[in-house]
Amino acid sequence: MEIQLKRIDERNFVDAFNLKLADGQEAFVSHPIRSLAQAYVYYNQCTPFGIYDGDQMVGYVMVIYDYDIPEYDVWHMMIDASSQSKGYGKEALKKVLEYIKGKPFGDSDRVALTCNKVNTIALKLFQKFGFELTGNYDKDEVELALIL
Ligand SMILES: CC(C)(COP(=O)(O)OP(=O)(O)OC[C@H]1O[C@@H](n2cnc3c(N)ncnc32)[C@H](O)[C@@H]1OP(=O)(O)O)[C@@H](O)C(=O)NCCC(=O)NCCS
């Protein structure tokens, strides 16, 4: 499996619009359509990516830099319902962390994200990569962070 991250642009945004979450997962993550609207607002501090297996977009993720802290945040990572549990999430997260290590927006080693506290598959995935609960939370979302 050769997973690649490709920036969302005029060639592939419709593929991102067509990605689907499984039933019940809308509570865990914003759909790429909403995420891309946010990417427009934060255009100078984020990169939205399609997650690709060959020519096929199998998922979506956005990396955003928070200049105030400063830190890198991973937003809205999702794998299409038809492609989940095949190892794509794990490979994509590796690529995301490689991208962040290149410090595309600024100098920080801290990577943070939030995750619904009942989203056990995602929580386990992030913890396997070394993300730890920070103790911060907002409603049902807990914060995890990793120092690269
Ligand atoms: C969370 C998500 C990104 C993981 O991606 P994925 O491609 O399905 O996951 P992978 O196949 O790479 O598996 C990652 C780990 O989760 C486990 N896993 C995957 N699907 C599973 C399932 N249905 N039940 C139990 N464990 C599962 C895998 O076994 C693997 O663990 P391992 O390393 O111990 O083998 C994906 O399920 C998803 O898009 N979920 C909905 C959106 C979401 O919740 N995003 C996260 C927001 S914080």
Ligand as a Chemical Component Dictionary entry (heavy atoms), coordinates in Angstrom:
data_LIG
# 
_chem_comp.id                   LIG 
_chem_comp.type                 NON-POLYMER 
_chem_comp.pdbx_formal_charge   0 
_chem_comp.three_letter_code    LIG 
# 
loop_
_chem_comp_atom.comp_id 
_chem_comp_atom.atom_id 
_chem_comp_atom.alt_atom_id 
_chem_comp_atom.type_symbol 
_chem_comp_atom.charge 
_chem_comp_atom.model_Cartn_x 
_chem_comp_atom.model_Cartn_y 
_chem_comp_atom.model_Cartn_z 
_chem_comp_atom.pdbx_ordinal 
LIG C1  C1  C 0 -10.461 6.752  12.926 1  
LIG C2  C2  C 0 -10.132 6.435  11.469 2  
LIG C3  C3  C 0 -9.474  7.662  10.820 3  
LIG C4  C4  C 0 -9.127  5.257  11.462 4  
LIG O1  O1  O 0 -8.781  4.947  10.132 5  
LIG P1  P1  P 0 -8.853  3.443  9.579  6  
LIG O2  O2  O 0 -8.242  3.437  8.250  7  
LIG O3  O3  O 0 -10.254 2.968  9.701  8  
LIG O4  O4  O 0 -7.950  2.692  10.664 9  
LIG P2  P2  P 0 -6.782  1.627  10.383 10 
LIG O5  O5  O 0 -7.301  0.550  9.486  11 
LIG O6  O6  O 0 -5.531  2.331  9.971  12 
LIG O7  O7  O 0 -6.609  1.022  11.836 13 
LIG C5  C5  C 0 -6.026  1.756  12.898 14 
LIG C6  C6  C 0 -6.168  0.924  14.168 15 
LIG O8  O8  O 0 -7.549  0.876  14.541 16 
LIG C7  C7  C 0 -8.008  -0.480 14.581 17 
LIG N1  N1  N 0 -9.341  -0.543 13.972 18 
LIG C8  C8  C 0 -9.697  -0.064 12.760 19 
LIG N2  N2  N 0 -11.003 -0.291 12.561 20 
LIG C9  C9  C 0 -11.456 -0.944 13.651 21 
LIG C10 C10 C 0 -12.743 -1.435 14.045 22 
LIG N3  N3  N 0 -13.817 -1.323 13.243 23 
LIG N4  N4  N 0 -12.845 -2.029 15.251 24 
LIG C11 C11 C 0 -11.786 -2.137 16.085 25 
LIG N5  N5  N 0 -10.538 -1.677 15.777 26 
LIG C12 C12 C 0 -10.389 -1.092 14.578 27 
LIG C13 C13 C 0 -7.023  -1.249 13.734 28 
LIG O9  O9  O 0 -6.965  -2.604 14.141 29 
LIG C14 C14 C 0 -5.734  -0.513 13.989 30 
LIG O10 O10 O 0 -5.164  -0.919 15.212 31 
LIG P3  P3  P 0 -3.828  -1.804 15.242 32 
LIG O11 O11 O 0 -2.723  -0.872 14.827 33 
LIG O12 O12 O 0 -3.759  -2.217 16.656 34 
LIG O13 O13 O 0 -4.044  -2.914 14.265 35 
LIG C15 C15 C 0 -11.388 6.002  10.659 36 
LIG O14 O14 O 0 -11.980 4.897  11.256 37 
LIG C16 C16 C 0 -12.410 7.096  10.492 38 
LIG O15 O15 O 0 -12.384 7.848  9.527  39 
LIG N6  N6  N 0 -13.383 7.217  11.443 40 
LIG C17 C17 C 0 -14.432 8.231  11.357 41 
LIG C18 C18 C 0 -13.902 9.636  11.512 42 
LIG C19 C19 C 0 -13.135 9.804  12.799 43 
LIG O16 O16 O 0 -13.540 9.334  13.849 44 
LIG N7  N7  N 0 -11.997 10.527 12.705 45 
LIG C20 C20 C 0 -11.144 10.830 13.851 46 
LIG C21 C21 C 0 -11.496 12.136 14.416 47 
LIG S1  S1  S 0 -10.601 12.491 15.905 48 
# 
loop_
_chem_comp_bond.comp_id 
_chem_comp_bond.atom_id_1 
_chem_comp_bond.atom_id_2 
_chem_comp_bond.value_order 
_chem_comp_bond.pdbx_ordinal 
LIG C1  C2  SING 1  
LIG C2  C3  SING 2  
LIG C2  C4  SING 3  
LIG C2  C15 SING 4  
LIG C4  O1  SING 5  
LIG O1  P1  SING 6  
LIG P1  O2  DOUB 7  
LIG P1  O3  SING 8  
LIG P1  O4  SING 9  
LIG O4  P2  SING 10 
LIG P2  O5  DOUB 11 
LIG P2  O6  SING 12 
LIG P2  O7  SING 13 
LIG O7  C5  SING 14 
LIG C5  C6  SING 15 
LIG C6  O8  SING 16 
LIG C6  C14 SING 17 
LIG O8  C7  SING 18 
LIG C7  N1  SING 19 
LIG C7  C13 SING 20 
LIG N1  C8  SING 21 
LIG N1  C12 SING 22 
LIG C8  N2  DOUB 23 
LIG N2  C9  SING 24 
LIG C9  C10 SING 25 
LIG C9  C12 DOUB 26 
LIG C10 N3  SING 27 
LIG C10 N4  DOUB 28 
LIG N4  C11 SING 29 
LIG C11 N5  DOUB 30 
LIG N5  C12 SING 31 
LIG C13 O9  SING 32 
LIG C13 C14 SING 33 
LIG C14 O10 SING 34 
LIG O10 P3  SING 35 
LIG P3  O11 DOUB 36 
LIG P3  O12 SING 37 
LIG P3  O13 SING 38 
LIG C15 O14 SING 39 
LIG C15 C16 SING 40 
LIG C16 O15 DOUB 41 
LIG C16 N6  SING 42 
LIG N6  C17 SING 43 
LIG C17 C18 SING 44 
LIG C18 C19 SING 45 
LIG C19 O16 DOUB 46 
LIG C19 N7  SING 47 
LIG N7  C20 SING 48 
LIG C20 C21 SING 49 
LIG C21 S1  SING 50 
# 
